[in-house]
Amino acid sequence: MKKSLCLLIVLLLAFTNLTANGNKEAGASDAANQSVELIMGSWRTDDAEQMKAVLGEFTKKYPNIKVKFQPTIPAEYNSTLRLQLEGGIGPDVMYARSFATGIQLFNDGYFADVSNVLGYNENYSDSNKSPWMTKDGVPFAIPFAAVSHGIYYNKEIFKELGLTKPKNWDDFLSYCQKIKDAGYIPLANGLADEWDITEVVFMNIAPNFIGGMEGRLAYDSGKKKFNGPEVVKLFEAMASLKPYLPSGYEAISYNDSNALFATGQAAMYFDGSWTIGTFADVDFEWGILPPPAPAGSKSEYITFHADAGMAMNTSTKHPNEVKTLLSWFGSSDGAAALAKYLPTGFFPMSENSVVIQDSHANEFLNLNKGRGTDVRWAWPELLAGEPSGYTLMQEGSIGVITGYLTPQEAADQFRAGLAEWYTPAK
Amino acid sequence: MGNSINKNRSFRWFIYILPALAIYTLFMAFPILNSIKLSFFTESGSEGSSFVGFNNYIKLFTHPETSARYWSAFRNTWVFFAVHMLVQNILGIIFANFLSNKLLKGSGFYRTIIFLPATLSILVTGYIWKLILNPQWGAVNLFLKSIGLGKFAIAWLGDPNIALIIISLVSSWQWVGMPTMMFLAGLNNIPDDLYEAAEIAGATDFQVFWNIKLPLLKPVIGIIAILTFVNNFNAFDVVFSMANVNGAPMFSTDILGTFFYRVGIAGQHPVGIPDRGLGAAVATITFILLSIGVAYIMRITKSDKGEV
């Protein structure tokens, strides 16, 4: 028994040695084309198949570079990535969060400057580049994917009740009332998971209330007060949603909301473009509405959020191969592969982007026409301290809907919280 | 010569505890000491960690946001613990009392039912209970509506006043089998002649329970109190599966476990950069609290004779 085990081990060792030698010889005969495997880090565990297809296209063009997609679950990506980078075992190329979170990794020396990636300057517009740039204009990641926000609506319920498209926020509320009177749930959203009320409702409608990017910059420069009348109005709008949420909305989770809309019980649903795929198989017609602006607004806005960039590890062993990959993403070939395989609702950001096939994804893109776009309000400046603007928006939104805060109190709390660390709020 | 053999023998016991000692040191003592050490350091990226003295502790108790969250989690953990002591452990002792009745038919069946939830993952039971309590299609509210009590069909996990109690009750339901089994074992250890003597003296069932069973179960009560205390102050998963890591709604179900997770492991969404030093400070304080608590419970529930 012992002897045979020994023999087995010896044989195994000999075999691995042989194959290893074999590989070496194959490599030596073609030294110029040494095959390289890159590891790609990501938080998109749902997209493993799609990214495999995209990266497969890349390897077709560059047969010597293989890329392995190695995602972590979204909620733990930032901390896992940091641990990996600190331990020197970070991926060669990785998804990068926009703004403060990404900048921090660049400042700590883990993200490389990507300004010399071939085609970087030509392939991306300035507004697309800026979310992954430091304050001094050093790009730490190439723009990769954006998401949009809007209101999903059930076309059949709208047809039945003779509804079309709400003109403004008050009109939208009257739509909600009509839908409620007809026995449907007007809005599918709930509070249980918290992030969704913040990211897909509050930040979805915010640009319309604060005046898009120009408005946002006025807050950051200290021209407008964080508890000013527009912010109070925004929290009032959040509070006005209360009667139209599902019964027991306090304990309705994001998945419950998806189910309420998908089963036709709810007529409208504030959400992001990434959910398009979830409703692919429902048995009714649906479409996308832009978030309504308050009555009398001169212009309308869409939250078109820079979601994922692609960064390069400063200590990668294969910098040239990583740069080849990064520049390919922006090229017409790469953008075509992304448009084809990226899950619907994630929009490639290269100027070379080809036409997207999915009709609902195009509906989202069409919302941008004639409207201003901006990223989610909290992202550019308000995440860099504690309590973060995100947390304050969340507590305020939940507070006004549940009635624990008045809109004025929510706005005051928003400003007071930011004032603890953010100078323009003082 | 005989002497040296004796000497060898007297140290031989050491060899037997060596494996346990090694595992304990490597996987228990070392991480605890390391985490205490970490609580005096800060970690900020490429600069590596630097010694900051008691700054993490000072931040934990003086930074308004952080300390408010810490004390709210601290309070909630005590509520969580109180519900377990009152519901889980008292039900445990009642169940054990019934199950130890030799006249009870099918006690094996009841024992299995009571113990069954403890064998399931809390992530599974938490999720199932979340579905049962769902305000739209949960069984509880559908039932209440069908018997005409629709006004009581509320969002059980959405009301900050009751969400924590509900979650504690689910956790008690899950683990009630543990104290039941331990009390049952304790009851089976009580010599029969005591019961016979009580019967001859004409004691009622309640008198038997109060004057014989309960005093003799004191050491078991102590062990169960310690286990409940330690488990509750380290709990995380039931809140994670039934609410979220923020302790929704409005931090009302935020316990020390979820607070520690947010601070030390995952970081606050969406930035998600943890402060490990601060997290270690939270863990260290919990560790000290547990040590004191365990010592205290052991003291007050020590059997008078010093044995079970």
Interface residues (C-beta under 8 A of the other chain):
Chain A: A75 E76 Y77 N78 S79 R82 E86 R97 A100 T101 Q104 L105 N107 D108 G109 Y110 L191 A192 D193 E194 W195 E199 P246 S247 G248 Y249 E250 A251 I252 S253 D256 L260 A378 L383 E386 P387 S388 Y390 T391 E395 I398 G399 T402 Y404 G417 E420
Chain B: S44 G45 S46 P64 E65 T66 K130 L133 N134 P135 Q136 N141 A153 I154 A155 W156 L157 G158 D159 A243 N244 V245 N246 A248 P249 M250 I265 A266 G267 Q268 H269 P270 V271 G272 I273 P274
